[in-house]
Amino acid sequence: MTRIDDPVPRSDDGACVAYRWPVEHRESFKTLQSPPEKSFLEVFEGRRSTRQLGYASLDTILSALHFALSARFRKEGDALNRSQRPSLSAGALHPISVMLFTDSRVLRLDTDAFALEQLVFPEDARDAWVSRCRRVLPDANGTFLVLVADMARPEAAYVNSESLVWRDAGAMLQTLALTAELFGLGFCPLGILGNDVVSVLPSSGQLLAVGSAVVGVPAQSVGSSS
């Protein structure tokens, strides 16, 4: 097996130029739904990977994602925009964006600006990715998510930062799974990373696909869980 070198914090933050997403249209969030009142124990014990899904409203999905991913605290005057959020992240960098694939659009959630971005993305590539996801989970008629890390910030803060980003991705998936349960949504990670998606984006050399999932309304007959 290939050895992965330990990450090492840099003595000073390096230069960081954030990736410029190919945004076609941008709109601020409309009214978001408040999270339901459930105990942590109820959410923790109720979480299951649901493989039979129907479409959930985009408003509900965005409400859940925003609750899971938005910053609760930001470090003022910080060049790398460090923040505190529900999910673990090395150095409080939170470099991972969530892309959403519907049948007609490719979207990105910008939790920093409380906005939803519609991305310029080839229709054939979008359809190919959705089809691939459906081959993995044929009964999941939900919204497909791809986790994409902008490596600029991790690499500015650490030498050998990639393992930290993989850890962040796992923590984010668990946070999303628990939040989906809170909002009454079904959620299931997929065993594909999303390299197909990143390869289509322009000037994507600093991006890393780190996971994918599907979210929707749980069907009456729930598939096997993990």
Secondary structure, DSSP 4 states (H G I P E B T S, - for coil): -PPPPPPEE-SS----------EEEEEE--PPPPPP---HHHHHHH--B--SEEPPPHHHHHHHHHHHHS-SEE-TT-TT--EE-SS--GGG---EEEEEE-SS-EEEEETTTTEEEEEP--HHHHHHHHHHHHHH-TTB-SEEEEEEEETHHHHHHEES-HHHHHHHHHHHHHHHHHHHHHTT-EEEEES---HHHHHHSTT-TTEEEEEEEEEEEEPSS-----
